[in-house]
Amino acid sequence: MKIEKQQIGDLNKKSIIAHKAQFNFLAGQLTHLGIKSQQLIERLKAFQVAIPSWALGAGGTRFGRFSYGGEPSTLEQKIDDIGVLHALTQSAGAVSLHIPWDTPEDYEAIKQKAALHNIGFDAVNSNTFQDQPDARQSYRFGSLSNVDQHVREQAIHHNIEVIRIGKKLGSKSLTVWLADGSNFPGQHNFQTALQYTQTSLKIIYDSLPKDWKLYIEYKPYEPNFYSTVIQDWGTSFMLAKECGDRAYTLVDLGHHLPNTNIEQIVATLLHKGMLGGFHFNDSKYGDDDLTVGSIKPYTLFLIFNELVYGMAKNPQNPEIAWMIDASHNIKDPLEDLIQSLEAILIAYAQALLIDQQKLRAAQEAQDVALCQEILPTAYRTDVRPLVKESRLQLHGALDPLSVYRSLGIRQALINERGKDARASGL
């Protein structure tokens, strides 16, 4: 399936008059504040978020998995689905593959398929948290940290193979997330596990092409609940530093204990030039993998405040790789991803409205009340007309979810693929 610009344009006509009125009103307000709307729009137009290949189907839980029909059962179909997202939102211009779930069979055909949708290949992701059918060794007790050298070697070899696959596609980075850890006190030696992990990661890092980056993800718990080898940003930071100057920390919003100050972590990593990747989702209790901005939209805004400031003030930090990492167990995954992309751009636009000079002056003056006023003022501004205008200028949909439903895309996918189609991978 491929959505044509004409289809989107025809549906945009139904709401263009109302949009222009709302946009002109907001633009007038921003002009009064000395803010040039088109400059903000250009920033929004340039913001692209990668879609992971595992997010196009029904997500799973420990208790059940509920399909919506028409799920993509091949990598080609997944790229088609991302093409739908990108056509509607103009902000989903890359795919992040998880290997071996989505290993291409025909690399040239996959690259041509992606190019047809104007989609590039973002970071490739390794998988050493599952045993594959043809694997000689088991990751039951860990992978890169395993006490068994043969298991570690298998996990290292897999990551090197993922790099090889990524090179064929044009990717420039590898993301490593480990499920390694323990469920019981005394199950393993903390220092030994950490040292094995460091040694393994260094071997993987040394196998990277010179223009590649390594992103090291962290998570405080699950599937191991007593300890996780890479449990926090500090451990990731330390491991990355030991690897070399092209290794960085990756922040996933869901990978934190409740009430963790994620924006402070983001600021620290940016200051040190170590924030390589960022995975968007939302949560109520832990790693819930919910729609971005559905639970804690103000937290998302505060994080973007630090991102906007840090990207401007910390040239030592690399360009950040953005990705959505969510699970869709009761929602159409394409609708969920549309809503997530909208929430991301709204938070970004709100953060761009913050008068950083005024905020800095208030901080220097220790004017706590004024500091606390500046942020909510930007947050409470309805920036949706800016986000819509950025899509409109790129020939995207003013209201992507409405257009998605008006075109009957899910039903068309069911008709094409079948009601019982199941996404490959997860």
N, C-alpha and C positions, 0 to 999 in steps of 0.2 A: 504494500500500500504506500502511495505517495500523495501527499496533499499538495495541490497546485496553488500558487499565489492567487489565482483568479477566484478560487473557491473561498479563500480567506477574505479577499478584498470584497467580494459580494456580501458576505456576512458582516463585515466591518461597517458597511454602509448603513446598516440598521441602527447603529449607535454612534456614528461619527459626529453628528450634530451635538449630542449631549456631551460627548467626550471633549470636543473642542471648547465648549462653554466652560466645562470644569477645568480644563487645562489652562485656558486663558485667565481664568480667575486666579488659579494658583500661581501662574507665571507673574501676574501682576503683583501678588503679595511678595513673591521672592524678589522681584525687581526693587520693590520698596525697601527690602532688607539688603540690597546690594548684591544679590545672588543672581547669576546669569543661568537661566533655566537650561539653555542648550548645552552649556558646559557640563551640567549634571547629567543630561541625557546622553552625551557622548561617553561619559564614564559608565553609565548603565548599559549602553549598547556594546561596550567592549568586554563586559563581565560575562564570562562563559563558565559553566559548571559541568563537569563530566558526569555522565550517568553510568553507574556500574552495570555490567552485563547481567548481574544476578538480581537486579531490582525490577526486571520487566515481568516477572511472574509472581504468583502468590507466595508470600512469605510463609514460613513455618513456625510452629511453636512445638513445645514438647508434647502437646496433647492433640494437635490436629492441624490440618492444612485445608483451606477452603478455596477452591479455584473459581474463577469468574468466567471461564471459557475463553477460547481464542488466545491462549497463552503462547508465547514464542518457543517452539521446541528446537529451534536451530539458532546458531549465531547470526545467520543471515536475517532471520525473522526478528531477532532482537535489535539488530541495527536498523531494520525498517521501523520498528517501534520508536527507537530514539529519533529517527528521521521525522516521525510524526510530531514528537515533542519539540524538536528543533524548529520545524516549520511553523508551529503554533506560537512558540515562546521566543524563538530566536536567541535563546540563552543556553541551549543544551548541545553545544557544538563538539562534544567529544565523548568517547566511550572508554571506560576503564575495564579491561578484561580480567577475569579471574581464571587462572590456570590451575588444574586441567579442566575445570568446568566448561570453558569456552575456548578450547584450543582450535584454531582454524584448520580446516582440511585443505583448503585452497587459498593460499595467502593473497595471491593477486586478485582473485574473485572477491575476497573480503574487502580488500583495499578499494577496489572499484565500487563495490556496494556502498562503502562508507563515503567515498568521494561523491557519489550520486546524491547523497543527502548533506553534503558539506560537513561531514563529521570526521574529526581526527582521532588519533589514538592517544589517550592519556596514559597514566601509570599502569603497568601490569602488576597483578597481585598474585603472589604465591600462595599455596595451600598446603601447610603441613599440620593442619588440625584435623584432618580426616585420613583414614586409610583408603587408598585406591585399590581397585580389584587386582591389579597386577603388581602391587608392591610386595617386595620381599620382607621388608621390615615394618613394624607397627609403631605408630605414634601414640599409642595408648598412654605411655609414661613420658611423653615429651618428644620433641624433635631436635631443634638446635641445641637444647640443653641436656639431652638424654645422656645417661651414664654410659650407654652402649655406643661405642664409636661407629659401628656399622649403621646405626639409626641416624646419627649425626651426619654421616657421609651421604646417606640417602637424601636427607633434607637439604643439605648443601647442594648436592647435584641437581635436585629439583629446582631450586632457586636459580641456579646457573642456566638450566634449561628454559626457565621462564624468561630470563634475560635474552636468550637466543631467539625465542619466539617474539618478544617485544621488538628486537632489532629488525626483524623481517617486516614488522608493521609500521615502524617509524616512531615507536614509543621512545621516551627519553628518561624513564624513571621506573624504579621497582619499589613496591610497597611490601614490607614484611610485617605481618601481624602473627604473633605466637600465642597459642593457647596453653603453652607450657606452664606448669606449676604443680601444686600439690593440694590434696584435699585433707590431709591429716598431718599433725605435728610429727616431725621426725621422718616424714616420708622421703625427703631428700635434703641434701646439704645446700643451704642457700648460696654459699660462696662458690661451691663447685658448679652449681647450676648456672650462676651468673658468668663464671669464667668460661665454661663451655659455650655459652651463648655468645660471649664476646669474641672468642676465637672463631666460631662458626660464621658470625656476621662479618668478620674481617676477611675471611676467605671469599665470601660472597661479594663484598665490596671491591676486593682486588680483581674480581672477574668482570666488573662493570666497564663498559666502554668509557672513554675519557670524558665524553659529553653527557654522561648519564648521572642521575642523582639516586640516592638510596633514602627512602623514607621509613623510619622505624616507628611503628604504632605502639601504643601502650593501653593497658586496661587493668583496672584494679581487681577484678574477679570474673568468674565464669569463663570456661567450664570448671576451672579449679577455684575452690572457695576458701582454702586456708592461705594459699600464697599463689601469686602469679609472678613469673620471672621478670617480665617487663611491666611492672604494676603502676608506674606513674611517669610523669613527664621528666622528672629528674633522672630516672634510670635510662629512659630513652635518650635523653640529652647526653648522658655519660657514655653510653654505648656508641652513639653517633660520633662524638668527639674522638673516641678511640679508633673508630674506623678511618676517618679522614675528612677532608674539607668539602666533600660532596655528599656527606651523609647528614640527615636532618631529622628532627622530630616531626611526627604527624599527630595532629590533634583531632580526635573524634569527639563530638559533643556528648555522646552518650557514655563515653568511657571515663566517667568520673563518679566519685561517691556523691551522695546527695549534698547539696549546698556548697559544693566546691566552687571557688571563685575562678571560673574558667577564663574570664577576661584578664585577670591578673597573670595567669599562666601564659596567655597569648601575648601580653605586653612584654613579659620577661623573655620569651623566646624570640620575639621580634627584635628586642634590644640587643640580644646576643647573636642575631643573625642566624637563628637556628629553626625557624618555623618553615618547614618545607611543604607540608600538605595540611589540608583541612577538610574533614568530613562532616557534613551537615546532617542533623536529624533532631529529634526532640525526645524528652523523657519526663516521666513523673516520678519514677522510682529508681531506675538504673539505666541499663542499656536497652531501653524500650524500643528504639528504632522507629519512633513515631514521625508523622509528618512534621517537617520543619516549621517552627513557629506556632505549632498547635497548642503547646502547653506553656511555654515560657517566652513569649515574644519580646518582652522587655529585656530579658537576659540576652537574647539574640542581638538586639539593638546595642546593648552595652559591649558585647563582644565586637560588633562591627565598629563601634567607636574606637576601640583599641586597634583594630585592623586598619582602619582608615588613617589614623594617626601614625601607626607604625609603618605602614607602607610608604608614607610620605617622609618620615623622619629617619628611617633605617635602611639606607641604600645597601648596607652590607647583607641584608636579608635577600634571599633569592625570590624570584617570582613565585607566588604561592599556587600550588595545584589545588583547585577546588573540586569537591565531589560530594554528591548526596549518597549517604549510606543508610538506607531505611528498609523496613520490611512491611509488606502490605498483606495482612492476613484477612481483613474484612472489607477492603476498599479496592476498587479497580486501580492497579498500580500506575497506570498512565494518568489517571485523574489525581492520584496522590502526588505523583511527581510534578504535575502541573502546579498543584497547590504549594508544594515545597519550593519550586523555582520562584513563584510569586512572592512567597514569604522572604526568601533570601534577598531578592531585589528591593523589596520594600524596606527591609532593615538596612540594606546598604544605602539606599537613597536617604533614609532618615539620618543615618550617620554622616552623610555628606553635607547635611544641612547644619551640623553643629559648628558654631563659630569657635574654632579652635583657639584663635588669638584671644578672644574674650574669655574663654574658659581658662586658658593659661594665666591670664592676668588675674582672674579671680582666685586661682590657686595660689599665685604668688602673694596676693594680698591676704590670703587665708580667709577669704570671704566664703564661708561654708554654705551659707544660705544661697548666695548667687550661683555657686557651683552646682548646687542641687536644683536650681531653677533652669539652668541652661540646657541640660540634657533632656528633661521631660518636654521642654518647649519643642525641640526637634522631633522627639518621639511622637508627640501628639499631632504633628502636622500630617494631614492626609496626602501622602505622596503618590497615591495610586495613579493620578493623572500623569505624573512624570514617567512612571513605569510603563503605562499604556502608550504614551507618546514615543518612548524609546522603541517599543515593539512595532508601532505603526510605521516609524521611519525605516525600519528594517523589513517591512512588508509582512510582519507577523500579525497575530490576532489581538485585537483590543481586549477581548475576553476569551482567553484560550480554553477555559473549561466549557464555556457556553458554546463555542465553535466546535469543540470536540464532541459535545453531545448533539448539537444540531446536525453534524455530519454523520452521526450514528456509527462512529468509528469502532466502538467495542463490538457492536452487532456485526459489522462488516468483518471484523477479525474472527468472530465466532463462525460466520458463514464460510470464511476462507479456510480456517484451521480446524474447526470442529469444537464442539462444546467441551470435549474431554481432553483437549490439548493441554499438555503440561510443560512448563518451562524446564529447559535443561539446566543441570547444575544443582543448585541448592534444593 
